[in-house]
Amino acid sequence: MSRDGDVDESKRATLRRFAALGAASPLVGLASASDSDAPDAIMGYLTATPGAHFSKIRDDLQLGTGETQHHLRRLESEGTIESRKDGDYSRYFPAGRFSEFEQVALGYLRRETPRGMLVALLDSPGISAGDIATRLDVSRPTVSKHAAELETAGLLSREDGYTVERAETLLMLLVQYADSFDEATVELAAAADDLVAYDPD
């Protein structure tokens, strides 16, 4: 088979896999309205990866830019998905499934360093900024910069060291979508029962 044929088959397999998730969603009833797997695949992808931005959706589903734009606009206009501006990104979510706080939280959890900081703090409450920097292999100023952003977003308090705000909500999002993040999040999710039971007082 030609290389182009391999790429096309890979794209079809990816779309079919996520379309199966999308078709199972109660929010999707598009099969009769489109002969493409792309709408259901996008919905399935967002069910598994809420808060993904445009480029991530396009690249992971192996869609063209125009094709992705077309289907996202259509799904949003039909009320199946919703988007939220996050700096230079538009992040997408299944419609009506997440509160404003959860959407903001997922936006930050989709960023490597802020997610790593929150995972570190949930895993080791009271960990210092220096220890976070070492753990994530970033500079102290980088940790401070992201901590200020997380505080502004309502996800972190810097009053007495760093403390995660609404920790149970963040932990729930991390556990529920662990596979869409990274290995550190998967490890955190595996220990979630102990973390929920943890009482710093």
N, C-alpha and C positions, 0 to 999 in steps of 0.2 A: 504494500500500500504506500502511496506517496506521503511525503511529510505533511502536505496540506491536508490530506485525508486523515492522517493521525490527529492533527490539530482539530479538525471538524468533529471527529468522533469523540475526542476528549471533551470538547465543548458540549456536545449533545449529552454525553454521560453526566457531566456536571449539572447541566440544566435539568435533566431527568431526576437526578438525585434530590436537588432542592425543590423541584416542582412537586415531588411526592410529599414533601413537608408542607409546601404551600397549599396543595389540594386538600390536605387534612385540616387546614386552618378554617375555623368557622367564619372568618372574615372574607374568604375568597370564594367567588362564584363566577370566575371569569372563563372557565374552560370553553363554554359555548360561544364566548365573545371573541375568542382569538384562536388562531391555528398555531400559535407559537407557544412553546413551553416557557418562554421568558417571564411573563407576568407571574405565573405560579411559582417559578423558580425564585424570582425576586422576593415574593412574599414568604416563601419557605426560608430563604436566606435571612430575611429580617426577623423571622420568628426565632431563628437560632442565633442571630447576631444583631440584636437591636442596637441602634446607635451607630451603625456603620455609616461611613460617608461615601459620597458618590464614587470616588476612584476605587475604593475598596470593593464596593458592590460590582462595579464594572470589571475589575481585574479578576476577582475571585470567580465570577460567573462567566468569564471569558466572552463578554459582550462588547460590541462596539460602543463608542461614545454616544453617537446619535441614537442607537438602539436603546441604550440605558436611559438616556434623557427622555425619550418617547414613552417608555413604559413607566418610569417613575412619575412623570407628569400625569399620565393617565390613571395610574393607581391612586395618586394623591387626589386628583379631581373627582374620582369615584368614591373617595372617603375610605379607601381600604388601608392606606398608609398615611402618615403625617410626617412632616419634617420640622426640624428646629435648626436655626442658624447658630453655629458655634465657631466664632472667629471667622476664619476663611472657609470653613466647611459648612455644608448642609448635612445634617445627620438625619437618618430615616428610621422610623419606628412603625410597627403595626398600629393602626389607629385605635385610640381609646384604651390602650393597654397599660400605659405608664403615666404616673403623675408628673407634674412639671419637675419636681425634685428628682424623681427617678430618671427622667430624660437628661437632666443636667448631669447627674451622677454617672450615667452610662457614657455620656460624652467624655468625661474625664477618665473613666475606666478604660476607654478605647485608646488612651494615650499611654505610652509605655512608662514614662517616669512617674506621672501622677498615680497611675495604677500601682506601680511598684512601691511607692511611698505608702499608699493606703493599705496595701497587702502587708507591708512590713509592720505598720502600726497596729493592724488588727491581729497579726500573728504575735507581736511582741509589744504590748501596750507600754508606753513610757520610753521606748527606744529613742535615743538621742538623734539629733540632726546629723551629727558626725557619723554615727553608726549606720544611719539610713544611707548616707552618701557612700560609705564603704560597701555596704550591702549591694547597692545598685551600681557601683562603679561610676559614680558621677561626682561632681565637685560640690562642696558645701554651698557656694552661691547658687548652683542649679537647684539644690534642695530648697533653699530659702525662697527662690523665685517661684517655684511651683507651690510651695506652702502658702505663699501670699495669694496665689490664684485660687487654691483650694479653699482658703479661708473666705475669700470674697464670694465664692460659689456656695458657701454654707456647708462644705464637706469637712472642714477642719477647723479646730480652735488652736490658737497659738498663745493663749493666756498663760498657761503654766506648762511649758513644753508643748509638744504636739499631741492633740487628742482628736480622734475621729468623731465627727458629729453624726448622729443617727446611724451609729455603727451597725445596728441589726439590719437596717434597710440595705446598707452597702454590702454587708456580708451576704444577705439574701441574693442580691444581684450577682455578686461574684460566684456564689455557689451555683445558682441556677444556670449561669452562662459560662461556667468555668472553662469548658472545652473551647470556647471561642476567644479566650484570652491567651494564657500561656501556662507553662509548667508550674511556675510558682503559685498561680491561682488554683490550679488543679490540686496541688499539695495543700493549700489553705482550705479548699473545699472539703478535702478528706478529713480534716481536723475540725470541721465546723461545729460539730456537736459540743466539743470541749470548749470552743471559743464562745459559743452562745451561753454556756453555763458559767463562763468566767465572770466574776464580779470584782472589779478593782477596789471596791469599798470593803 
